[in-house]
Structures are given as structure tokens and as C-alpha cells.
């Protein structure tokens, strides 16, 4: 493994921010539609873990992929979080307002010779085996109108997750030079999520298990930027059937803002909280306070996926996979 090249403090605004010993968690939804049951589980898990550790809980709107942003979805998501008693501790951050920050970090990486232009199409990558083989690394392509990739100088083949335990990453994925700026000029998720977590001093990331593999890339980028990564905990993914997650892309129905208690109780039960004790709770605030008080990470279900069947508005059935 090559020695990671650390950016000097004067080269990036991020380096001056340092790290924080205070627990700082976050929920980072994409405003491509309303919150559904799967996203409620992720929001609840991150909120309760933060509050049980007397930490701060932030909300960041991941609206960097502007073609996928649905008008009004961000406001709808925030209204839904409030309806479910999930109040954030600081001002909302919108990625679409932070382009100058991403530009500065990408410029530093480019100056450090860690970024190159790639002309490969998805079809070409598929024909070469489905994993990007760093084909354009030595090609010296023009940056204009091409995707920009980061040289993978710090591949992560394995990491420890606070719930899922040891997570192994296939070599082709760990070694892949990945896109940090798209051909259309938009900054890529893998870059902006790490830059945001550094700038916001995020210490703990609690989210769904569908992001286990991307975590390896994010850990490697923290190394390249010379920053300590957050602690990661990935809760089971809610799926309609094996491998088919509940998501906006898969048209998962929005959760009810006007009667939040049934879905809230179901999401807590999904996370391993006692459904019998939950049945005696009649207020959203009481459910959250009780859950925060009794919360233990050891009681979270240690599965990658759990199938969710909504039998009625009041009844859900879960099947670990």
C-alpha cells in the first residue's frame, strides 16, 4: 500500500477545523421524494444513538444531485421529521449551497496530482469486467467535459462496523479509482459526503447497511485528506423482498405525517425495541423518550436486511434475511 499523501494545513479550509470529542451525528436524506418507512428507520436509529449518548443530531440535505431533486421534497422531509418528533440541533445544511467548499478540496487534490480525467463509458467498463480498472490513470485526458476520478492511494479492504462487525471489501472495489466530479459538472457523492462530515465535525455515522461498501471509499478519502473518520454503525436495510430495498427509487409509499405514531412504533420495533412496551405508549414524544432511555446498541438486530410487510396501517411484520 502506498503511503497516503496528506494535504498540508494551508492547502485546504478543512484542515483548520480540527476534530471534536463531542458526539455529533447526522441524518442526510436526499430530497428526491418524501420520507418512507426505510428512511424513517435510518433517521430514528441515528437520532436515538445520538441522544442516548448525549450528543448532537444534525440534518444535512444531500441535494447535490440536482437532476434527482424533487421540488418541495426538502421542506416535506423536514416537516415529516418534525411530525415524528425528530428535531435537529443546528441549522440545516444544503449541499447545493456548498460548491465553493467542494471546489477548494478538489483543487487541492488536483494540485497534489491525485485527480485525473476519465473518458470511459459505463458500457466500456462493463465490457472490461464491470469494475473500473483505472484505465485512464496515465492517459492525461483533458479535464473539460470528462469525469474526474480520484487515484485510490489508500485502499480499504476491511473495516470494523459497530453493529455489523468486520466488513470485507472485494479487491476490485477497494482498488477502484472512483469519480469525484461527474461528466456533467456535478460533484459526486463520495467526495461531498466526506467533505461535509469533516466540515461539520461528524463523529458518528448511523445509517442503513446498503452503504457498507461506500463506507470503505469514504474511509480511504478521510485518509487522503488527513482526517480521522467518524465511527460507523450500519443498521439493517428495510426491504420489500430480498435485495429490493424500500426506497424512493422503488416507489416506497410516504409515511403518514398526520398520524405518525403507528409508523414510529413499527420503526422502533424494527430496530429491536420491545413492541409490547411500545403498545402502551400514546404520544410520539413519550415513545422517543422511552426509546432513548432504554437504548442499547447490543439490542439492535445484527442483520444486513430485514423484510418488511405492512399488513395494515397499524401492523407490520418483519422477517430477518
PEWOPE-V851549 format. One line per field, one symbol per residue. ss: DSSP state (A for helix, B for strand, O for the rest). psi: psi as a letter, one per 40 degrees, with the letter a starting at -180 (. if undefined). burial: # if it has 16 or more other ideal C-beta (glycine too) atoms within 10 Angstrom, else .. A space follows every 10 residues. Layout:
# PEWOPE-V851549
ss: ???
psi: ???
burial: ???
This chain:
# PEWOPE-V851549
ss: OOOOOOOOAA AOAAAAAOOO OOOBBBBOOO OOOOOBAAAA AAAAAAAAAA AAOOOBBBBB BOOOOAAAOO OOAAAAAAAA AAAOOOOOOO OOBBAAAOAA AAAAAAAAAA AOOOBBBBOO OAAAAAAOOO OOOOOOOOOO OOOOOOBBBB OOOOOOOBBB BOOOBBBBOO AAAAOOOBBB BOOOOOBOAA AAAAAAAAAO OOOBBBBBAA AAAAAAAAAA AAAAAOOOOO BBBBBOBBBB BOOBBOOOOO OOOBOOOOOO AAAAAAAAAA OOOOAAAAOO OOOAAAAAAA AAAAOOAAAO OOOOBBBBBB OOOOOBBBBB O
psi: hihhhhhide eidddedaii eihhiihgih feaihadddd dddddddddd ddefaihihh hgfdgddehh hedddddddd dddeeghiei ihhhdeefdd dddddddddd defeiiiheh iddddddeee ihffdedeef iidhfiihih hgeghheiih iedeahhihi ddddehhihe hideehiidd ddddddddde fhdhhhaiee eddddddddd ddddefihii hihhiihhid ihegihidde fhiiihddgd dddddddddd eeihddddde heiddddddd dddehhddei hgidihhhhh dadehihhhi .
burial: ....#.#... #####..... ..######## ########## ########## ###.###### #####...#. ..##.###.# #.####.#.. ..#.#..#.. ##..##.### .#.#####.# ....#..... .#.#.#.... .....##### ######..#. #.##..#.#. ..##.##### #.....#### ########.# ########## .#..###### #######.## .######### ....####.. .#..#.#..# ########## ###....#.. #..#..##.# ##..#....# ..######.# .....#.#.. .
